[in-house]
């Protein structure tokens, strides 16, 4: 089972490779909560995800709950008993090997940041390119 965790290591988890969905979400709510242009989510049965360490829960909507590490702030999980009863969405970029669960789709693209649609047209660097030449 793939394993992952928060930035500081206070929260670790394991989850199954077989998931109901694994999607990159572009919605405003996810972007604001993560401070990132998109968030990848892998939905699994809650009884198949083992969490070691304590998380803090934030009510981000009427039924939605975001779970994060109280020490370093890393977002880890999302639950919603109305939409996903008995399941937990895991922020798959926090997996030790995010490629262990293949991405299946992009969702909420109606809210996608414009420049995210054509990233493949932008220069790409294997590492930070450094300061511009003077």
C-alpha positions as CSV (number, residue, x, y, z in Angstrom):
1,X,0.0,0.0,0.0
2,X,1.4,3.4,-0.9
3,X,2.4,5.6,2.0
4,X,2.6,9.4,2.5
5,X,2.6,12.1,5.0
6,X,2.9,15.8,5.9
7,X,5.9,18.0,5.5
8,X,7.2,17.7,9.1
9,X,6.4,13.9,9.4
10,X,4.0,14.2,12.3
11,X,1.2,12.6,10.3
12,X,1.8,9.5,8.1
13,X,-0.8,7.4,6.3
14,X,-1.1,4.4,4.0
15,X,-3.8,3.9,1.4
16,X,-4.8,1.4,-1.3
17,X,-3.7,1.7,-4.9
18,X,-7.3,0.9,-6.0
19,X,-9.3,4.1,-5.6
20,X,-12.7,5.3,-6.8
21,X,-11.1,8.2,-8.6
22,X,-7.9,10.1,-8.8
23,X,-8.4,13.5,-10.2
24,X,-6.7,16.9,-10.4
25,X,-9.1,19.5,-9.1
26,X,-9.0,23.1,-10.3
27,X,-11.9,24.5,-8.2
28,X,-11.4,27.8,-6.3
29,X,-12.1,26.2,-3.0
30,X,-9.2,23.7,-3.4
31,X,-6.9,26.3,-4.8
32,X,-7.4,28.7,-1.9
33,X,-7.2,25.9,0.7
34,X,-3.9,24.7,-0.7
35,X,-2.4,27.9,-2.1
36,X,-1.7,26.0,-5.3
37,X,-3.1,26.1,-8.8
38,X,-4.7,22.7,-8.5
39,X,-4.9,19.8,-6.0
40,X,-4.8,16.1,-6.8
41,X,-7.3,13.9,-4.9
42,X,-7.5,10.1,-4.6
43,X,-10.8,8.8,-3.1
44,X,-10.6,5.6,-1.1
45,X,-12.7,3.8,1.5
46,X,-12.0,5.4,4.9
47,X,-11.6,1.9,6.5
48,X,-8.7,1.2,4.0
49,X,-6.7,4.3,4.9
50,X,-4.6,4.1,8.0
51,X,-3.6,7.4,9.6
52,X,-0.8,7.7,12.2
53,X,-0.7,11.0,14.0
54,X,-3.3,13.6,14.7
55,X,-4.9,16.0,12.2
56,X,-6.9,19.2,12.6
57,X,-10.2,19.5,10.9
58,X,-11.5,22.6,9.2
59,X,-15.2,23.0,8.0
60,X,-14.6,24.4,4.6
61,X,-18.3,24.2,3.6
62,X,-21.5,23.0,5.1
63,X,-20.6,19.3,4.8
64,X,-16.9,19.4,3.6
65,X,-14.1,18.9,6.1
66,X,-10.4,19.5,5.3
67,X,-7.9,17.7,7.5
68,X,-4.4,19.0,7.9
69,X,-1.3,18.6,10.1
70,X,-1.6,21.0,13.1
71,X,2.2,21.3,13.3
72,X,3.2,22.2,9.7
73,X,-0.1,22.9,8.1
74,X,0.1,20.4,5.2
75,X,-3.3,19.6,3.8
76,X,-3.9,15.9,3.7
77,X,-7.5,14.7,3.5
78,X,-11.0,15.8,2.7
79,X,-14.2,14.2,3.9
80,X,-17.8,14.9,3.1
81,X,-20.4,12.5,4.6
82,X,-23.1,13.8,2.2
83,X,-21.2,13.4,-1.1
84,X,-18.7,10.6,-0.2
85,X,-20.1,8.6,2.7
86,X,-17.6,6.1,4.1
87,X,-14.8,7.5,1.9
88,X,-11.9,9.9,2.3
89,X,-10.1,12.0,-0.3
90,X,-6.3,11.9,0.0
91,X,-4.2,14.7,-1.3
92,X,-2.1,12.4,-3.5
93,X,0.8,14.8,-3.9
94,X,1.6,14.0,-0.3
95,X,2.3,10.4,-1.2
96,X,5.9,9.3,-1.0
97,X,5.5,8.1,-4.6
98,X,2.7,10.2,-6.1
99,X,3.0,8.2,-9.4
100,X,2.0,5.0,-7.6
101,X,-1.7,5.8,-8.3
102,X,-2.2,6.9,-11.9
103,X,-4.1,10.2,-12.4
104,X,-7.5,9.6,-14.2
105,X,-8.9,13.0,-14.9
106,X,-9.0,16.7,-14.3
107,X,-12.1,18.1,-12.7
108,X,-13.7,21.6,-12.2
109,X,-11.8,22.8,-15.3
110,X,-14.5,25.6,-15.6
111,X,-12.6,27.2,-12.6
112,X,-9.1,26.4,-13.9
113,X,-6.6,29.3,-13.9
114,X,-6.1,30.3,-17.5
115,X,-2.4,29.7,-17.7
116,X,-2.8,26.1,-16.4
117,X,-4.4,25.1,-19.7
118,X,-1.2,25.5,-21.7
119,X,1.6,24.8,-19.3
120,X,3.1,22.5,-21.9
121,X,3.9,25.6,-24.0
122,X,6.0,27.2,-21.3
123,X,9.8,26.7,-20.7
124,X,10.5,23.9,-18.3
125,X,13.6,23.4,-16.1
126,X,14.7,20.3,-14.3
127,X,15.7,22.4,-11.3
128,X,15.3,26.1,-10.4
129,X,17.2,28.0,-13.2
130,X,18.9,30.5,-11.0
131,X,19.0,34.3,-11.3
132,X,18.7,35.9,-14.7
133,X,22.0,36.8,-16.5
134,X,23.0,40.5,-16.1
